[in-house]
Each structure stands twice: as structure tokens, then as C-alpha cells.
Amino acid sequence: MPLLVTSAAGATGNGYGTLLAFDLNGRPLGAFSGDSRIADPRGLAVDRDEGLLFLNSGTDRVLALDPDGRVVRDSGPIEGLNHGGGNFGPDGRYYVGARSARTIMAFSIGLGATGEYVLPAGIVPFPRGFAFGRDGRLFLASGIGRHGEGDDSIVAFAPSGPIQASRLVTDPELSPLDLGY
């Protein structure tokens, strides 16, 4: 499989607005898929068990692609998704940042059912990247949006019990985007 890169377009980036492929020497191979449902993508995660690539499309949908770039699963339009990044969680579901709702949604890998909020709407002012710790904790970065909303912080949520944020980092210069663990 080539190296794949989501390229933002429009107000959020001055790129190509598609999923680009490169060989391992950095030579551009063009768009990985010509499917029109892939527009201004964010989030990119591989389900190694099924060999599928999951991505979030600017058409407010989640897609799964096979190794040849064909869309094999489609969540269908999700009103107001305004997607951010995407990761697989410890439970095997695909998690997506839902920026307008200011939270995170989870989807089964079949993408057949509607996603569900895993944290309450509005849990942070402007969700960006997120990751899961080995202990099951969910770490969520809150950046600053186009209109100044946000708080440049990273919060953690315990894997069970009542939902309660534990603020780990607050730094007005942080401007977090993605985070990994």
C-alpha cells in the first residue's frame, strides 16, 4: 500500500481536498481514489483485521476503502458531523471528532448503524485530535476554532464510571491538532 495523506481544501487548508497517494520515495501517485464521496477528508485509520482504510469525508460521512481505493462501506450523510480526526478505540469501533457538536462519535466498523456520542455534546469548546491510552482513558485535545472558540487544552476521561474531565494541559500557545499515545 502506498503512503496516504489527507489533503484539506477551502477555508481549512489550501490543499487538494482529497486522499493522496505517494510511493515510499515520496513520489506523488495522485488521488488514491476517484470516488466523489471523498471530499476534504480528515481522519485516517487502518483496520488491520479487515484491511480497510477508514476516513472522514467533508460530505459529512464516514467511508471505508479497500486496498485498491474502492469505497466498500459508507455511513451515509450524517447531518452536522463537521468531522475531525478518526481513530479506532479499544472496543474496536471507529471514533470520529464531531466538531459542531463539540464531542466525539463512535461507529461500528460495519458503518451500518448511526454513530453515537461517547461523550456529551459540548464537552469541550473545539475538539481536535484524540487518542486512547493503554488503560482505556480517552485523551481529547481542544484547540481554537476559526471564530476564536476553544481553550488550548488536553483533557482525559476515565474508561468507566461517570463522565468527568480531568484537565491535563492548559496552554494558550499550545494550539493542539492531533495527538497520539
PyMOL commands that set and color helices and strands:
alter all, ss='L'
color gray80, all
select helices_A, chain A and resi 10-12
alter helices_A, ss='H'
color red, helices_A
select strands_A, chain A and resi 3-6+19-22+28-31+42-47+52-57+61-65+71-74+83-88+94-98+103-107+116-117+127-132+138-144+150-157+165-170
alter strands_A, ss='S'
color yellow, strands_A
deselect
rebuild
show_as cartoon
